[in-house]
Amino acid sequence: MLNVHMPVMRRALPAAVALVVASGAGNATERASAEMMNANGESVGSVMLRATPQGTLLHAMLENLPAGAHAFHVHAVGVCEPPFTSAGGHFNPGEAKHGIENPEGMHAGDMPNIHVPDSGVLEIEVLNTLLKLDATLFDADGAAIVIHDGPDDYVSDPAGAAGPRIACGVITQ
């Protein structure tokens, strides 16, 4: 768990992240979560997901991550076996191109990079307007949240050239 006595950095997201989307599939749930683990099986925090009228709000409380910019995505398979390639590609039910800056994209699993300070501790909230907590996300193979070693370049298809996966958490209802 996150030590509440440790300093926490909060980051706001640019308004450009908010996108307009059509309503998703039925069978929606209000809340979900993912316990994030590194390749050694050690906890690096958690992500709470909450349905809103505008999409899904993800509240991440992370620790023991390397400092710097890291890609932060929802992946299509709810399996987190190191090196976390088991989580498959990005969650992309609309079969879009990849990237927040790609004129032909973005995947429903694409989100802004996270920026971890030297302390390795970060608390953020991200509104993903394309992500719905519904049967599409909670299909037979589930979904996961993945943190990559490097930043997403926001345009390279299919995954943003973000490098190896350093943390993963299966999304559960």
Salt bridges, closest charged atoms under 4 A:
ASP110 OD1 - HIS90 ND1 2.93
ASP110 OD1 - HIS98 NE2 3.52
ASP110 OD1 - HIS107 ND1 3.45
GLU123 OE1 - ARG10 NH2 3.57
GLU123 OE2 - HIS59 NE2 2.53
GLU125 OE2 - HIS59 ND1 3.35
ASP152 OD2 - HIS73 NE2 2.69
ASP152 OD2 - HIS98 NE2 2.86
ASP157 OD2 - LYS97 NZ 3.96
